[in-house]
Amino acid sequence: MDKKVFILRDNGIRDRCKTYLDTLTLVPEIFDLEEPHCDKAEEYIDVQGTRRYRCEHPPKPIKVTAEPYKKNRSLAQNNLMWLWLTALSNFLRQEHGLDCTPEDLKYEFQKRHLGMRTFDKMNTVILDKYWNAPGEYKEHRIIGTSEINTDQFTKFLNEIEIYANNAGLQLAHPEDLYYSAMGIKK
């Protein structure tokens, strides 16, 4: 099942959401098989006298979450982040001899300030993998900037600026970008 998101701005969207929820199947799936594929399969003889197996699997649970809508990062925030990371990368290379790209810096800031999420083997795209307990495979993925809302992104930008200031770099605050990215009203 693909993820479906409804942003409830009016009654029409709410009705479409309710209609979609009504289409979801929450009844057990029944499989008719020629061979048993699990320990819960029940044997029976069909109308032609052939031995068959029926297996009933419970429905997969579906998570529904309702929360206040917060817009994800803005274009201004993303542009300011790359401007600052590029400036910081150049500064660290010139002043401290460190060879790190803006992408390297972004990865490190994400790790430190956004954290990681842990997934089990049923989930998708993962960066870091390791074994926990025997037979228990968990995967960890750094939270991306596209997954955070504008308030969280503002805090993320503040962390970049604090780091740059502590390293001895005063980051640029272009008026057309800075106020919009930081959510400051002029």
C-alpha positions in Angstrom: 0.0 0.0 0.0 1.3 3.4 -0.9 1.4 6.2 1.6 -1.5 8.6 1.2 -1.6 12.1 2.7 -4.6 14.3 3.0 -4.3 17.9 4.1 -7.7 18.8 5.3 -8.3 22.4 4.2 -12.0 22.0 3.5 -15.0 19.6 3.8 -14.5 18.3 0.2 -11.0 17.0 1.0 -12.2 15.6 4.3 -15.0 13.7 2.4 -12.4 12.3 -0.1 -10.3 11.2 2.9 -13.3 9.4 4.4 -14.1 7.8 1.1 -10.5 6.5 0.8 -10.6 5.1 4.3 -13.8 3.2 3.5 -12.0 1.5 0.6 -9.3 0.0 2.8 -9.6 -3.7 3.5 -9.4 -4.7 7.1 -10.6 -8.3 6.7 -8.4 -11.4 6.8 -6.9 -12.5 3.5 -7.7 -16.2 2.6 -5.3 -18.1 0.4 -6.3 -21.3 -1.4 -3.1 -23.3 -2.0 -2.0 -26.7 -3.4 0.7 -27.0 -0.8 0.9 -25.7 2.8 3.0 -22.5 3.0 2.7 -21.9 6.8 2.0 -23.8 10.0 -1.6 -22.4 10.1 -2.7 -23.9 6.8 -5.8 -26.1 7.1 -6.1 -29.1 4.8 -9.3 -29.8 2.9 -10.6 -31.8 -0.1 -12.1 -29.7 -2.9 -15.1 -30.7 -5.1 -12.9 -32.7 -7.5 -11.4 -34.6 -4.6 -8.0 -32.8 -4.7 -6.2 -32.2 -1.5 -5.8 -28.4 -0.9 -4.8 -26.1 1.8 -6.5 -22.9 3.1 -4.6 -20.3 5.0 -6.0 -17.2 6.6 -3.7 -14.3 7.4 -4.8 -11.4 9.5 -5.0 -8.0 7.8 -2.0 -5.8 8.0 -2.7 -2.9 10.4 -3.0 0.6 8.9 -1.7 3.6 10.8 -3.9 6.8 10.5 -2.4 10.0 12.0 -4.1 13.4 12.4 -1.9 16.3 13.3 -1.8 20.0 12.7 -0.3 20.6 9.2 3.2 22.2 9.2 4.7 23.0 5.8 8.0 21.3 5.0 11.1 23.3 4.4 10.8 26.3 2.2 12.8 26.9 -1.0 14.4 30.0 0.8 15.5 27.7 3.7 17.0 25.2 1.3 18.8 27.9 -0.7 20.2 29.6 2.5 21.4 26.2 3.8 23.4 25.5 0.6 24.8 29.1 0.6 25.9 28.7 4.2 27.3 25.2 3.8 29.3 26.2 0.7 30.7 29.2 2.5 31.6 27.1 5.6 33.2 24.4 3.4 35.4 27.0 1.6 36.3 28.6 5.0 37.2 25.3 6.6 39.4 24.4 3.5 41.2 27.8 3.4 41.5 28.5 7.1 41.9 25.0 8.6 43.0 22.8 5.7 40.0 20.6 6.1 38.8 19.0 2.9 35.0 18.7 3.3 32.3 19.4 0.7 29.0 21.2 1.4 27.4 17.7 1.1 29.8 16.3 3.8 28.9 19.1 6.1 25.1 18.7 5.5 25.5 15.0 6.4 27.3 15.7 9.6 24.8 18.4 10.7 21.9 16.1 9.9 23.5 13.3 12.0 24.1 15.7 14.9 21.0 17.8 14.9 18.3 15.9 13.2 19.2 12.4 14.3 18.4 9.0 13.0 15.4 6.8 12.6 15.4 3.0 13.1 13.5 0.7 10.8 13.0 -3.0 10.7 13.4 -5.1 7.6 10.0 -4.2 6.3 10.9 -0.6 5.4 12.7 1.0 2.5 15.8 3.2 1.7 18.4 2.9 4.4 21.9 4.3 4.7 23.4 2.6 7.8 22.9 -1.0 8.6 24.0 -3.3 11.4 22.9 -6.2 13.5 21.4 -5.7 17.0 20.5 -9.0 18.7 20.9 -12.4 17.0 18.1 -12.6 14.3 17.1 -9.0 14.8 18.1 -6.9 11.8 17.5 -3.1 12.3 18.4 -0.4 9.9 19.1 3.2 10.7 18.6 6.2 8.4 19.6 9.8 9.0 16.6 12.1 9.0 16.6 14.2 5.8 16.0 18.0 5.6 13.0 17.3 3.3 11.4 15.4 6.2 11.3 18.3 8.6 8.9 21.2 8.8 9.8 24.9 8.5 10.2 25.4 12.3 12.6 22.5 12.6 14.5 23.7 9.5 14.9 27.1 11.1 16.5 25.5 14.2 18.7 23.4 11.9 19.9 26.6 10.2 20.6 28.2 13.6 22.8 25.2 14.4 24.8 25.7 11.2 25.2 29.4 12.0 26.3 28.7 15.6 28.9 26.2 14.4 30.2 28.7 11.8 30.4 31.5 14.4 32.3 29.3 16.8 34.7 28.3 13.9 35.3 32.1 13.3 33.1 32.6 10.2 30.4 35.2 10.0 27.8 33.8 7.6 26.1 36.1 5.0 22.5 37.2 5.6 21.2 38.2 2.2 18.0 40.1 2.9 16.0 38.5 0.1 16.8 35.0 1.5 17.6 35.3 5.2 14.3 36.8 6.5 12.1 34.5 4.5 14.2 31.4 5.4 14.3 32.2 9.1 10.6 33.2 9.3 11.3 36.8 10.4 8.7 39.4 9.5 10.2 42.7 8.4 
